Amino acid sequence: MKNVNEIFDKEGSRVEILGLTGLLYQKDNEKYFIDSELLNGKEHDIVIFQDKIRYYEIEDKRIVDESKKSEIIKGVLALLSSNDIKTMLL
C-alpha cells in the first residue's frame, strides 16, 4: 500500500483516508463518510462497510439511498485501485 491519505481524479472527486477508520469521499460538492478499517495483510489493505455510508457533516440527517451508495462505492473503488490499494467490501 502506498503512503497516501488523499487521492484525486481528473473530474475532481477525491477520497481521503481518515486515520485507521473512516474515509471521506467528495464528489460534486457533496461529502460522505464511509466506515472502513485499514488492514495489515497481503490480500487487502482496507475494508469498506458498504451499509455504513452517511453524509459527512454529522448534523446532516439525510439518508443516503442505495443507488447513491452504489455510486459512491464505485467511485471510491476506482480512486483506491488507481493507487494500488486493495479493497474488501463488507
N, C-alpha and C positions, 0 to 999 in steps of 0.2 A: 504494500500500500504506500502510495506517495505521501509525503508530508504536506498535506493541504488542509485548509479549513474552508476555503471558498472556491467554487468552481462556477464559471460563467460560460454561456454560449453566445453565438453571434446575434441571436434575437433579443438578448438582454435578460434571459432567465438566469437564475442563479440558485445554487444550493450552498448552504453554509453548515458545516458540522459544528454543533454547539457543545463541545466537550465530549464526555463519554456517552451521554444520552441526549438524543434530540437532533433534529435537522430543521433548519429554516429554509423553506423553498419560496422563492419570489418569482412571480410572472405577471406581467401586465398590471403592475401596481398593487397586486394582491399578495399578501404574505400568509404562509401556512406553517404551522408547527407540525412536525411528524415525529412521533415517538420512535426511537431507534436505540440501538446499543452497538458500540464498537466491539468487535470480536478480535481475538488473537488466535487465528487458526489459518490453516493452509487453504481451505476451501472458500471461506467467506471473510470479508473484512468488516462488514456491518450487517445487522439485521434490521429490517424495517417492519413495523407493525402497521399493516395496511388499514386496520379498523380504527387506528388512533391518530387521525388527522383532524386538525381543527384550525380555525383562523388564528393567526399568530398573536394578535392582541387579546389578552386574557378577558377583557371586558366585552369582546365581540362574541355574542351568544348565537350568531347564525350557525346553522348546521351545514356542514359540507356534505352534499349529496353523493351518492355512489358513483355517478358518472364523472363528477368533478374529482373525486378521489382517484378514479382510474386514470384520468388525465394527469393529475399531479404525480402519481406513481410512475407513469410513463416518462414524464419529464425528468423526474429525479433519477430514474434508472439510466436514462440517456446521459445525463451530466456525470453521474458517478462512473459509469462504464467508460466514458471518454477519458477518464483519468485512471483507468485500470483498477478501479475499486470494485471488488467482487461483493455482490449484494445478495442476501437471503431475504425473501418475503415471507412473513407470517401473517 
